[in-house]
Amino acid sequence: MDFSYLKHFLSFLSLALVQVFVLNHITLFGVASPLLYIFFVLKMRRNYPRWAIIVESFVLGLLMDTFQNTPGVAACSMTLLGMIQPPLLDLFVTRELPEDARPSAAVLGWLKFFYYAGISTIIYCLAFFTLELFAFFNWMQWLDRVLGSTVLTLLLVMLLELAQKKKE
């Protein structure tokens, strides 16, 4: 029996619950917010249908919008991340890997996974905070939030990846 769909759903649910009940209440220095739910999109396997990535990203973003009081901001940003995930992943995957490879530090290597996660995180944070502020009036606050949240989210993504590696 294949439990991959159940694991996929439990991953979706657990990241959403951790974000809503724990991470939404954390803000470092008044600017940096951890946005760990993007880890769900980062870990989508290589040959996963593109339409499914986009739909699942949108649904997760919509769920986050509901609890973060950011109407449409997370949904739009997650949809963007879902759209760029397959071509971005292809930049870091070698041809020898199987078509259904799941991106991880063990598969890509720590440096390639760090670059993949880092680029994805900065693109997501740029989209999210640009849409949230909807103006460049206070561009220093915008830049602080983008950089702070990117660093904090990337740190949590790498720690979660390390924890998953230790579990295996």
N, C-alpha and C positions, 0 to 999 in steps of 0.2 A: 504494500500500500504506500502511495506517495504522499508524504506529509509536507511537501514543499509549499503548497498553497496555504496550509494551516500555519506554517512557520512564517510565511509572508504576511498573512493577516495579523498574527500575533506581534510581529515586528512593527507593523503599522500602528496597532492598538497601543502597544507599550510605549513607543516613542511619543505618540499623541498624549497619553496619560501623564508621562513624566514631564513633558513640556507644559501641559496645562496646570498640573497640580504642584510642580516643584519649580521648574525653570522660569515660568512666567513671573514669579515673585522675586527673581534675582536681577538686580541691576548694579553693576560695579561702577563706582565713581559717577553715578548718575547718567552714564552714557552707554556702557557695554551690556548688552543683553544676550544671553546664550540662546541660540536658535538651533538646538540639536536635532529637531525633526527633519532637517535636510539630509541627515544620515540615511534615512529611508530611501531617498532617491539616489544617493551616492552608491548604495549597495545593490542596485538593480543589476541583474545579470546581463551579460553581453547581448544575447539574442532575444531579450524580452521584447514583445511587440511595442513599437514606438507609441502607438495610440494608447496602449494600456499604461505606459509610463506617464503620458500626459494626463490621462484621466485620473489616475491614482494621485499624481502630484496635485492636480487641481482640487480633488476631494480633501486631501490632507491640508492643503492651504485654506480651503473653505472652513474646515473644522477649526483650524487655528484662528482664522478671522473671527469666528463665533466667540471664542474664549478670550481673544486679545483685544477685542473691540477695535479692530482695524478693518473696516468694511472693504473687502476686495483686495487689499494690499498683499496679504500672504498668498491668496489664491492666484493672483497675477504673477507674483514672484516665483511661486512654486511651479506654475505652468511653464514659465520661462526656463527654469532649471530643468524641468522634465523634457523640454524641447532640446536643450543643448547637451543633455547628459550622454546620449549615444555617440554623437560625433566627438565630444570631448574625451570620452572613454577610449574611443578608437585611436586617439593620439598617443595614449600611454600603453596600449595593449600590443604585445608582439603577435606575429602571425601564427606562432606555434601553439598559442593557447587555444583550448577548445572554444567552440562557439557559445557554449552556455556558461562560460567562466564568470564567476561573481567577483567584482573588484574587491580586492583586499590587499593588505600589506604583504601577505604571504604569496599572493599571486603576482602582483605587480612589482613588489619590492617596496621597502619603506620610503625611499626617496620619490619614486614615481607616484606612489599612493599619496604622499604628502603634497606633491604638485597638483595632482588630480583633485584632491579634496580642497586644497587652497584656492585654486582657480574657481572651482565651483562655489565655494563659500564666498569669495569676494564678489563674484557676479551676483549671487543671491542677495548679499547684503547691500550692494549698490542699488539693485532694483528695489528691494524692500524699503530702504530708508529714503530713497528718492521719491518713491510713491507716497510714503508716509508723510514726509514733509511737504511734498508737492510744490516746492519752490526752493530756490537757492538763495533765499534772503539771508539766512544765517548759515552760511556755508561752512564755518568752522565747527558748529555743532553737528552738522551733517557729516563732516569728515571724521570728527571724533566718534560718532556713533557707528559709522561704517567700519572704520579701522578697529575700534574697540570690540565691536561685536564679531568682526571677522576673526580676530585673534582669539577671543574667548571661545567662539564656536569651533574653530579649527583645533584648539587645544582639547576641547571635549570630544571631538570626533576622533582625534588621535588616541586619546585615553580609552575611549570605547573600543576602538580597533585593537589596542593593546590588550584590553580585557578579553575580547573575543579570541584573540590569539592564544592567550594563556589558558582559556577554557578548552580549546581544542587540544 
